[in-house]
Amino acid sequence: IDHDALQREAERHYRALLQASPRHAAALNNLGVLLLNSGRRTEARRLLEQALAIAANDRNIHENLAICDILEHRPKSAWHVAPKAARRGRETLLAYFDPHGM
């Protein structure tokens, strides 16, 4: 399986969905996660923050932003959302998709 090709295809699909529906919080979260997991943290953070502005009570988005904080060596800002993840350390973290929002 060519994981890079699958990621590129998924990114294209999420971007197409966001072109049609720019306030789709789950698509913003999932594209943010895809980018975060591939090391593109700046754009990932922007998308996750947009998702949070739309769906402020979504726990997954909060936790994914906390993971972004930890990966950017800012664990103190993550403590209020994901204390267990922050304690485990950044090597064990992987942001996750929200399949229920799609």
C-alpha positions as CSV (number, residue, x, y, z in Angstrom):
1,I,0.0,0.0,0.0
2,D,1.3,3.4,-1.0
3,H,0.5,5.4,2.1
4,D,1.8,8.7,0.7
5,A,-0.5,8.3,-2.3
6,L,-3.5,7.6,0.0
7,Q,-2.7,10.7,2.0
8,R,-2.5,12.8,-1.1
9,E,-5.8,11.5,-2.3
10,A,-7.4,12.0,1.1
11,E,-6.1,15.6,1.2
12,R,-7.5,16.3,-2.3
13,H,-10.9,15.0,-1.1
14,Y,-11.0,17.0,2.1
15,R,-9.9,20.2,0.2
16,A,-12.7,19.6,-2.4
17,L,-15.2,19.1,0.4
18,L,-14.0,22.3,2.1
19,Q,-14.3,24.2,-1.2
20,A,-18.0,23.2,-1.3
21,S,-18.6,23.5,2.4
22,P,-15.9,25.7,4.1
23,R,-17.6,25.5,7.5
24,H,-17.6,21.7,7.7
25,A,-16.0,21.2,11.1
26,A,-15.3,17.5,10.7
27,A,-13.6,18.0,7.4
28,L,-11.5,20.8,8.8
29,N,-10.6,18.6,11.8
30,N,-9.8,15.6,9.6
31,L,-7.7,17.6,7.1
32,G,-5.9,19.2,10.1
33,V,-5.2,15.8,11.5
34,L,-3.9,14.5,8.2
35,L,-1.5,17.5,8.0
36,L,-0.5,17.2,11.6
37,N,0.4,13.6,11.3
38,S,2.5,14.4,8.2
39,G,4.4,17.1,10.0
40,R,2.7,20.1,8.5
41,R,1.8,21.7,11.9
42,T,1.3,25.3,10.9
43,E,-1.4,24.6,8.4
44,A,-2.8,21.9,10.7
45,R,-3.1,24.3,13.6
46,R,-4.9,26.9,11.4
47,L,-7.5,24.3,10.2
48,L,-8.0,22.9,13.7
49,E,-8.6,26.4,15.1
50,Q,-11.1,27.0,12.3
51,A,-12.9,23.8,13.2
52,L,-12.9,24.8,16.8
53,A,-14.4,28.1,16.0
54,I,-17.3,26.3,14.3
55,A,-17.7,23.4,16.8
56,A,-16.5,24.8,20.1
57,N,-17.7,21.8,22.1
58,D,-16.1,19.1,20.0
59,R,-13.8,17.2,22.2
60,N,-11.8,15.6,19.3
61,I,-10.9,19.0,18.0
62,H,-9.8,20.2,21.4
63,E,-7.7,17.1,21.9
64,N,-6.1,17.4,18.4
65,L,-5.1,21.0,19.2
66,A,-3.6,19.8,22.4
67,I,-1.6,17.2,20.5
68,C,-0.5,19.9,18.2
69,D,0.7,21.9,21.2
70,I,2.6,19.0,22.6
71,L,4.3,18.3,19.2
72,E,5.3,21.9,19.1
73,H,6.8,21.6,22.6
74,R,4.1,23.6,24.3
75,P,2.7,21.0,26.7
76,K,1.5,23.5,29.3
77,S,-1.1,24.8,26.9
78,A,-2.3,21.3,26.4
79,W,-2.8,20.3,30.0
80,H,-6.4,21.5,30.4
81,V,-7.5,19.4,27.4
82,A,-5.4,16.3,27.3
83,P,-3.5,15.8,30.6
84,K,-2.9,12.1,30.1
85,A,-1.6,12.6,26.6
86,A,0.7,15.4,27.8
87,R,2.1,13.2,30.5
88,R,2.9,10.3,28.1
89,G,5.1,12.5,25.9
90,R,5.0,13.5,22.3
91,E,6.5,10.2,21.0
92,T,3.3,8.3,21.8
93,L,0.9,10.8,20.3
94,L,-1.1,10.6,17.1
95,A,-4.0,12.8,16.3
96,Y,-7.1,11.1,15.1
97,F,-9.9,11.5,12.6
98,D,-13.5,11.9,13.5
99,P,-15.3,9.4,11.3
100,H,-18.7,10.1,12.9
101,G,-18.6,13.7,11.7
102,M,-18.4,12.8,8.0
